[in-house]
């Protein structure tokens, strides 16, 4: 499982000219689920997201977690993160089958909500316009296979 986490001041997902989800201060998380990901990967990634200290403190140092600042999360499915780019045309064969991946995506969202963090999502399988106002900019990549 790979998560690209961007610290934001605001962000939104628009589908067919309609804003579906939007947040203020927090994280936009682009999430990919690979064919071999399991519940263990969900546990690892949720723990890392919740306890990651990349939010700014009063001295503008990255010392605080998303919980500490009472931030929000916009979780967006993005299967292209699993792209094999060894050829000119990317291959996505390592991505989990869509129905299973969608279930795990919603499971990740549910686990994050257990920490009383507002979690909004993009729509699985939809063409989305994601607007991100990156704060910093701060962008962190988490790969559960490397944790």
VENPEGI-V975429 format. One record per pair of residues at least 12 apart in sequence whose ideal C-beta (glycine too) atoms are under 10 Angstrom apart, sorted by the first residue. I is the first residue (numbers start at 1). J is the second residue. D is the distance in whole Angstrom. If there is no record, write none. Layout:
BEGIN
I,J,D / I,J,D
END
This chain:
BEGIN
1,31,7 / 1,32,7 / 1,33,6 / 1,34,6 / 1,36,10 / 1,37,5 / 1,38,9 / 1,40,10 / 1,41,4 / 1,42,7 / 1,44,8 / 1,45,5 / 1,81,9 / 1,82,10 / 1,96,9 / 1,104,8 / 1,105,10 / 1,108,8 / 1,142,8 / 1,143,8 / 1,144,4 / 1,145,8 / 1,147,10 / 2,30,8 / 2,31,7 / 2,32,5 / 2,33,9 / 2,34,8 / 2,37,9 / 2,41,10 / 2,45,9 / 2,78,9 / 2,81,5 / 2,82,7 / 2,141,7 / 2,142,7 / 2,143,5 / 2,144,8 / 2,145,9 / 2,146,10 / 3,27,9 / 3,29,5 / 3,30,7 / 3,31,5 / 3,32,8 / 3,45,6 / 3,46,10 / 3,48,8 / 3,49,7 / 3,52,10 / 3,75,9 / 3,78,10 / 3,81,9 / 3,108,9 / 3,140,8 / 3,141,7 / 3,142,5 / 3,143,8 / 3,144,8 / 4,27,10 / 4,28,8 / 4,29,7 / 4,30,4 / 4,31,8 / 4,32,8 / 4,76,9 / 4,78,8 / 4,81,7 / 4,139,7 / 4,140,8 / 4,141,5 / 4,142,8 / 4,143,10 / 5,26,10 / 5,27,5 / 5,28,8 / 5,29,5 / 5,30,8 / 5,31,10 / 5,45,10 / 5,48,9 / 5,49,7 / 5,52,7 / 5,54,7 / 5,66,9 / 5,73,9 / 5,138,8 / 5,139,7 / 5,140,5 / 5,141,8 / 5,142,7 / 6,26,10 / 6,27,7 / 6,28,5 / 6,29,8 / 6,30,8 / 6,54,10 / 6,74,9 / 6,130,10 / 6,132,6 / 6,133,9 / 6,134,5 / 6,135,8 / 6,136,9 / 6,137,7 / 6,138,7 / 6,139,5 / 6,140,8 / 7,25,9 / 7,26,8 / 7,27,6 / 7,28,9 / 7,52,10 / 7,54,6 / 7,55,7 / 7,56,8 / 7,62,9 / 7,66,9 / 7,69,10 / 7,71,9 / 7,132,10 / 7,134,7 / 7,135,5 / 7,136,6 / 7,137,8 / 7,138,4 / 7,139,8 / 7,140,8 / 8,23,7 / 8,24,8 / 8,25,7 / 8,26,6 / 8,27,7 / 8,28,5 / 8,71,9 / 8,72,9 / 8,73,10 / 8,74,8 / 8,131,10 / 8,132,6 / 8,133,6 / 8,134,6 / 8,135,6 / 8,136,9 / 8,137,9 / 8,138,9 / 9,23,10 / 9,24,7 / 9,25,6 / 9,26,9 / 9,132,9 / 9,133,5 / 9,134,8 / 9,135,5 / 9,136,10 / 10,22,7 / 10,23,7 / 10,24,5 / 10,25,8 / 10,26,9 / 10,28,10 / 10,72,9 / 10,74,9 / 10,131,8 / 10,132,8 / 10,133,5 / 10,135,9 / 11,23,6 / 11,24,9 / 11,25,10 / 11,26,8 / 11,27,9 / 11,28,5 / 11,72,9 / 11,73,10 / 11,74,5 / 11,76,9 / 11,120,9 / 11,130,7 / 11,131,6 / 11,132,5 / 11,133,7 / 11,134,9 / 11,135,10 / 12,28,9 / 12,74,8 / 12,120,9 / 12,122,10 / 12,128,10 / 12,129,8 / 12,130,7 / 12,131,5 / 12,132,9 / 12,133,9 / 13,28,9 / 13,74,7 / 13,75,10 / 13,76,6 / 13,120,8 / 13,121,8 / 13,122,4 / 13,123,7 / 13,126,9 / 13,128,5 / 13,129,7 / 13,130,5 / 13,131,8 / 13,132,10 / 14,122,10 / 14,128,7 / 14,129,4 / 14,130,8 / 14,131,7 / 15,122,8 / 15,123,6 / 15,126,5 / 15,127,7 / 15,128,6 / 15,129,8 / 16,126,8 / 16,127,8 / 16,128,10 / 16,129,9 / 17,129,9 / 19,129,9 / 19,131,9 / 20,120,8 / 20,121,8 / 20,122,7 / 20,123,6 / 20,126,8 / 20,128,8 / 20,129,10 / 21,72,10 / 21,74,6 / 21,75,9 / 21,76,9 / 21,119,10 / 21,120,4 / 21,121,6 / 21,122,7 / 21,123,9 / 21,128,9 / 21,130,10 / 22,72,9 / 22,74,7 / 22,120,7 / 22,131,9 / 23,71,8 / 23,72,4 / 23,73,7 / 23,74,5 / 23,75,10 / 23,118,7 / 23,119,9 / 23,120,6 / 24,71,8 / 24,72,6 / 24,74,10 / 24,118,9 / 24,133,10 / 25,55,8 / 25,56,10 / 25,66,9 / 25,69,7 / 25,70,8 / 25,71,5 / 25,72,7 / 25,135,8 / 26,55,8 / 26,66,6 / 26,69,8 / 26,70,9 / 26,71,3 / 26,72,4 / 26,73,6 / 26,74,7 / 26,117,8 / 26,118,8 / 26,119,9 / 26,120,10 / 26,135,9 / 27,49,7 / 27,52,9 / 27,54,8 / 27,55,9 / 27,66,6 / 27,71,7 / 27,72,8 / 27,73,5 / 27,74,7 / 27,75,9 / 27,112,10 / 27,117,9 / 27,119,10 / 27,135,10 / 27,138,9 / 27,140,9 / 28,72,10 / 28,73,8 / 28,74,5 / 28,75,8 / 28,76,7 / 28,122,9 / 28,130,7 / 28,131,9 / 28,132,5 / 28,133,9 / 28,134,8 / 28,139,10 / 29,45,9 / 29,49,7 / 29,73,6 / 29,74,7 / 29,75,5 / 29,76,7 / 29,77,10 / 29,78,9 / 29,108,9 / 29,109,10 / 29,112,9 / 29,119,9 / 29,121,10 / 29,122,10 / 29,140,10 / 29,142,9 / 30,74,10 / 30,75,9 / 30,76,5 / 30,77,8 / 30,78,4 / 30,80,9 / 30,81,6 / 30,122,9 / 30,130,8 / 30,132,9 / 30,139,10 / 30,141,10 / 31,45,8 / 31,49,10 / 31,75,6 / 31,76,7 / 31,77,6 / 31,78,6 / 31,79,9 / 31,81,8 / 31,101,9 / 31,104,9 / 31,105,6 / 31,108,6 / 31,109,9 / 31,121,9 / 31,122,9 / 31,142,10 / 32,77,8 / 32,78,6 / 32,79,6 / 32,80,8 / 32,81,3 / 32,82,5 / 32,83,9 / 32,92,10 / 32,94,9 / 32,95,7 / 32,96,9 / 32,101,9 / 32,105,10 / 32,143,9 / 33,45,10 / 33,77,8 / 33,78,10 / 33,79,8 / 33,81,9 / 33,82,8 / 33,95,7 / 33,96,5 / 33,97,10 / 33,98,10 / 33,100,8 / 33,101,4 / 33,102,9 / 33,103,9 / 33,104,5 / 33,105,6 / 33,107,10 / 33,108,8 / 33,144,10 / 34,79,10 / 34,81,9 / 34,82,6 / 34,94,5 / 34,95,7 / 34,96,6 / 34,101,9 / 34,104,10 / 34,143,10 / 34,144,9 / 34,145,8 / 35,82,8 / 35,93,8 / 35,94,6 / 35,95,7 / 35,96,5 / 35,97,7 / 35,100,9 / 35,101,9 / 36,94,8 / 36,96,8 / 36,145,9 / 37,82,10 / 37,95,10 / 37,96,6 / 37,100,9 / 37,101,8 / 37,104,7 / 37,108,10 / 37,144,7 / 37,145,9 / 38,104,9 / 38,144,9 / 39,104,8 / 39,107,8 / 39,111,10 / 40,144,8 / 41,104,8 / 41,108,9 / 41,143,10 / 41,144,4 / 41,145,8 / 41,147,9 / 42,104,7 / 42,105,10 / 42,107,6 / 42,108,6 / 42,110,10 / 42,111,6 / 42,112,10 / 42,144,8 / 43,111,8 / 43,144,9 / 44,142,8 / 44,143,10 / 44,144,5 / 44,145,9 / 44,146,10 / 44,147,5 / 45,108,7 / 45,111,9 / 45,112,9 / 45,142,6 / 45,143,9 / 45,144,5 / 45,147,8 / 46,107,9 / 46,108,6 / 46,109,10 / 46,110,10 / 46,111,4 / 46,112,6 / 46,114,8 / 46,115,8 / 47,111,9 / 47,147,9 / 48,140,9 / 48,142,5 / 48,144,8 / 48,147,7 / 49,65,9 / 49,66,7 / 49,73,8 / 49,75,9 / 49,108,9 / 49,111,9 / 49,112,7 / 49,115,9 / 49,117,9 / 49,140,9 / 49,142,7 / 50,65,7 / 50,66,7 / 50,67,6 / 50,73,10 / 50,111,9 / 50,112,7 / 50,114,9 / 50,115,5 / 50,117,8 / 51,65,6 / 51,66,9 / 51,67,8 / 51,68,10 / 51,115,10 / 52,64,10 / 52,65,6 / 52,66,7 / 52,140,7 / 52,142,8 / 53,65,5 / 53,66,9 / 53,68,8 / 54,66,8 / 54,135,10 / 54,136,8 / 54,138,5 / 54,139,9 / 54,140,6 / 55,67,9 / 55,68,6 / 55,69,5 / 55,70,10 / 55,71,6 / 55,135,9 / 55,138,9 / 56,69,8 / 56,135,8 / 56,136,8 / 56,138,9 / 57,69,9 / 60,136,10 / 62,136,9 / 62,138,7 / 62,140,10 / 65,115,10 / 65,117,10 / 66,112,9 / 66,115,8 / 66,117,6 / 67,115,6 / 67,116,8 / 67,117,7 / 70,116,9 / 70,117,8 / 70,118,9 / 71,117,7 / 71,118,8 / 72,117,7 / 72,118,4 / 72,119,7 / 72,120,7 / 73,109,8 / 73,112,6 / 73,113,9 / 73,115,10 / 73,117,6 / 73,118,7 / 73,119,5 / 73,120,7 / 73,121,9 / 74,118,9 / 74,119,8 / 74,120,5 / 74,121,7 / 74,122,7 / 74,130,8 / 74,131,10 / 74,132,9 / 75,105,8 / 75,106,9 / 75,108,7 / 75,109,5 / 75,112,7 / 75,119,6 / 75,120,7 / 75,121,5 / 75,122,7 / 76,105,9 / 76,120,9 / 76,121,7 / 76,122,4 / 76,123,9 / 76,124,10 / 76,128,7 / 76,130,6 / 76,132,10 / 77,98,10 / 77,101,7 / 77,102,8 / 77,104,10 / 77,105,5 / 77,106,10 / 77,108,10 / 77,109,10 / 77,121,8 / 77,122,6 / 77,123,8 / 77,124,5 / 77,125,8 / 77,126,9 / 77,128,9 / 78,122,8 / 78,128,9 / 78,130,9 / 79,92,6 / 79,94,10 / 79,95,5 / 79,96,8 / 79,98,8 / 79,101,7 / 79,124,9 / 79,125,9 / 80,92,7 / 80,95,9 / 81,95,9 / 81,141,9 / 81,143,10 / 82,94,5 / 82,95,5 / 82,96,9 / 82,101,10 / 83,95,9 / 98,124,8 / 98,125,6 / 99,124,10 / 99,125,10 / 101,124,8 / 101,125,9 / 102,123,10 / 102,124,4 / 102,125,7 / 103,124,9 / 105,121,8 / 105,122,9 / 105,124,6 / 106,121,8 / 106,124,8 / 108,121,9 / 109,121,6
END
